[in-house]
Amino acid sequence: MNYIEILRKNGLLREINEPIDIDLQIAHAAYIEVKKEDSKALLFTNVTDKNGKKYPPVLTNIFGSKRAVELLFGVSPQNVADEISSLLKPKKPKNLSEKFDFLSYLFKMRKIFTKKLKNRGECQEIAYFDNAVNLNDLPVLKTWKRDGGAFVTMGHVYTQSLDGELANVGMYRLQVYGKNRLGMHWQIHKDGANFFNEYKKAGRKMPVAVGIGGDPLYIWCAQAPLPKGVFELLLYGFIRKSPAKLVKCLTNDIWVPQDCDYVIEGFVDTAKFELEGPFGDHTGFYTPIEPFPVMDVSAITCKKEPIFHATVVGKPPLEDKYFGWATERIFLPLLQITVPELIDYNMPENGVFHNLILAKIKALYPAHAKQAMHAFWGVGQMSFVKHAIFVDENAPELENFDEFSSLVLNRFGERSLLISEGVCDQLDHASPNSCYGGKLGIDATADYSQDEAILKLSDDELLKKFKGVASEIYELKQYKLETKSPICVVKFNKNRLVGEIFKDLLALKEHFKILIFVDSTARLNNPYMLIWRVTNNIDALRDVYIKSERFCVDASVKDERDGYTREWPMATDCTREVVDELIKKGIVKDDPELFERYEIFG
């Protein structure tokens, strides 16, 4: 498929011919573009670096809207979900015609399986080996000022089990260390890491290949949360109704899609690790420097006229918003196998997906929602979810955040809460321990509120009273005052622990229900970014306080006083000088309202 032409014909591609640098400029332009309501894919045709070196074109934001996703899939994600649902719950054919239709459908299903080609593919029209291999000739982007270097951000990484029986494709960030060394940031829970452990135990080097470009659906499949052991390209065949056509790499035994723009081949020495990072990741924060495996590159192959694909991660909303939308729709039927009463779910992009999930279920008995939360936390990548809010079948639509939140706050009470512990995303920074921490569930399928009325005050009146009890507090804003459980967001100077301040504020408990403490960098009038900040910054076991039907959440920066011994990360903020230069070139529009809404500069 000519996906660039499809986007162009539908007004979803913007071609930029001005000179632009791979160091920060392309990433910043893409980062701002995808936050616009009418965002487009960006094709940069005049790519350079500070030394004037010329590079092949770079394409970003290819999945930059729901319409782009539908066009690149060739079908609505909802239609894919409906087809999966019909397969999971097949209807008995009523007549001979329906039997033939079903048999015909099953016959077509043979096309979901990958097809291995004997000859070279388009991705191998040009090949570089040995001393000719040079990753620095690729337009690999540096995204953020404090990043440890340039990172491949949209590579689909192909690996296989030690016995060659299982194949996997995942999407990981890949740091360029030199002309022939590429970092492999596969996290501890990923299939790539599981295969790595097999090779390590056997004392063997691990073959790896990184595809860049080609059919955009490879990229989405690489991040699809399929069960362990299922090759993601089977999902490609299911959606396309045509098999992914693979060719064997030239220097190892990995098979890759024949139409990739680039393929990076090599081997990982399982006995060697190198410090990777820091990197401003999809959480909107920099992840720390940690040791990860490294691939020694044995070959780079490409098309005659390749295009380098990249994505940008950081504060929401970004391209993963639309990745996540497709994933939500397509995987709903599979989640309903585990939780049959599940009606729908939503993972808001400002909860960076794994930090917050909203779900609607048909609650059949008391604590049904809490049972379903445990089921979610035990299923594949859903186990990384930190915060879950469940409502009943009569609740507002999950995307109607205003009405949804009002319902939850009108039913909220101590008995609503489930605080647990489990695995979390390795990129999560709030938990005291890497890879596991606290989880919070809120059951709003029933009314757990108390009849006690809150004596509501204006922000100024409440602030004055709070200051009289806790001088550290210097600013606050209340939300949802019309509900039984208003939320009061508080800024403070952290001279004392939040738990101590909350204890003192209980003297004024008739004036509040839920307190959320944030640090000085938060903007209290920006609820979208407050949700991003709060869901990122809390660990439920440590940061939630409950007393006498009053609730307090500590979403401030943690340090040793809180028992937090890791280094708290900085947020990903654009470099103002870079954005100013892009504005001067006419690549980015000077839009102070958008910059403020999404805290572009922190």
Number of C-alpha atoms within 10 A of each C-alpha: 11 9 16 15 12 15 19 14 10 11 13 22 23 15 14 17 13 14 16 22 24 20 21 20 24 26 22 23 22 28 25 22 22 25 20 14 9 11 20 25 25 22 24 22 19 17 22 18 15 9 7 10 10 16 20 16 20 23 22 26 25 24 28 29 25 16 15 24 22 15 16 21 20 13 13 19 21 17 13 18 20 16 16 18 18 12 11 12 10 10 9 9 12 8 8 9 10 12 13 12 12 16 12 11 11 11 10 13 15 14 17 19 19 19 15 16 14 9 11 14 20 20 27 24 14 13 17 15 15 11 10 13 19 17 19 14 12 19 25 23 24 25 30 26 16 15 21 20 19 22 24 24 22 23 28 27 26 22 26 23 20 19 9 10 8 14 20 21 27 24 24 23 20 25 26 23 19 12 16 21 21 23 26 24 21 21 16 13 16 17 21 25 17 17 19 25 17 16 21 17 10 11 12 16 17 22 24 24 28 25 28 29 25 24 20 18 20 25 24 25 22 24 17 22 16 16 12 13 12 14 20 22 25 18 23 24 21 20 20 16 15 18 21 24 18 21 22 19 26 18 16 16 17 21 20 26 28 26 23 27 24 29 27 25 27 28 19 24 19 21 13 11 16 14 14 24 24 19 27 26 21 21 26 22 24 23 24 20 14 12 15 17 21 26 27 20 23 21 24 28 24 24 20 14 10 19 24 24 26 23 22 27 23 23 26 24 23 27 25 22 22 19 20 20 18 22 20 19 19 22 19 20 24 15 20 14 12 14 16 13 18 22 16 19 20 19 23 23 24 24 25 26 21 23 27 24 23 19 21 24 22 17 18 10 7 10 14 16 30 20 11 20 26 15 15 20 22 15 14 13 19 19 19 26 24 31 25 23 23 28 25 19 17 10 16 17 17 21 13 9 13 12 13 16 17 19 19 26 23 19 22 25 22 16 13 22 16 17 14 15 15 16 21 26 21 17 17 24 24 26 25 19 16 15 18 19 23 23 26 21 22 24 25 26 26 17 16 18 19 14 7 9 12 16 10 15 14 11 14 12 10 20 18 16 14 23 14 12 16 18 13 16 19 15 18 21 17 20 16 15 17 11 17 23 25 21 20 21 24 24 21 20 12 17 9 12 12 23 18 10 20 24 13 14 19 17 11 14 18 13 18 24 22 22 22 21 24 26 16 16 12 19 19 19 14 13 14 15 20 20 18 21 25 20 21 24 23 28 27 24 16 18 22 20 18 14 12 9 15 18 21 23 24 25 24 24 19 21 12 9 9 14 10 16 12 16 12 17 16 15 19 26 19 24 16 12 9 18 22 14 14 20 15 12 13 12 20 17 16 14 10 9 9 14 15 13 15 17 18 20 13 15
